[in-house]
Amino acid sequence: RLENASSGAVLALFPPRTPQDEIFAAIDQTDARVLRATRLSNAWILEGSSPGFVGALKAAGALGAWKPVSGVSFAVGGCGFGAVLSNDPLLSPAG
């Protein structure tokens, strides 16, 4: 998990079943740029350049943020999800 002071490209995870309009409102609050969606509706690859970007995401409702690493499987809060960090067909297992 990235520290609150972090900025740059991140995998932002919002609570499960968060409505998309609430997620986009949170993204808008932080002036983040959407880089891509993931296979999970509550996880987005975002980019923000301001210091404290991750802290701002958390304040806006994100559970946390991680460094996006394509094709790596890991678990968050006991729920495993893998290869969700990239929609690039060359990087996906089915590609």
N, C-alpha and C positions, 0 to 999 in steps of 0.2 A: 504494500500500500504506500502511495506517495504521501509525502509530508504536505501540510497545508500551504506552505510557502512555494511549492512547486508550480511550474508552468510548462507549457509546451504541449505536445500531443499526449493524450491520456485516454484510457478506457474508463469512462464514467459509468458507474452502476447506480441505478435508482431503485427504490423499493419495488418488489414484484407487484404487478397489476397497477402501477402508476399510470393514469391516463396520459396519452401522448401529448395532449395540449398542456398538461402540467409539466411534462418533461421539457417541451419546447419553450415554455415560459421560463423555466429554470435556466435553460441554455441561453436564452435571450438576456436574462438578468446578468449573466457573467460575461457577456460579449464574446462568447465562444464561437468558434467556427466549426460546423459539422464537417468532419472528414469522411465519415461513412457510418452506416448502420451495421449492426451485427445480427446474428441469428436470434438474439434475444431482444424483445421489444423494449426492455428496460436498460439495455446496455448500448452505449454509443461511443464511437471514437471521435473525440473532440480536440480542438486545439485552442489554447489561450496563451497570450504572451504576457499578460500583466502579472506582476509578482503577487503571490497569494491566490493564484487561479484555482488550485485544488480546494483551498479553504472556502473560496467563494462558491464553488460547486456544492460543497457540503452544506453551506449556509442556505443554498437555494433548494436543497432537498436530496442531493446525491448521498448514497451510503458511503461512497469512497471513490478513489481513483487509483488506477494502476498503470504502469508503463505498458503500452500496447506491444505485444510480441506475437507476430503472426504464427499461427499453427501450433501454438503451445497450449497444452491442456493443463488446467490448474483448477483449484477449488476456492470458492469464496463463501465463507459462512457455512461450510459443510455441504454446499450444493456444487457439484462438479459441473463444469462446462468447458468444452475444449474446441479448439479451432473456430471460435466465434469471433476472433479478433480481425478477421479479414474476409472480405467478400471477393477477393481476387481469385478467379478460377485456377490460376497457376499454382496458388498456395494451398488450396483446399484439397482434402484427401480424394474427392471425387473428380478433381480437375485433371 
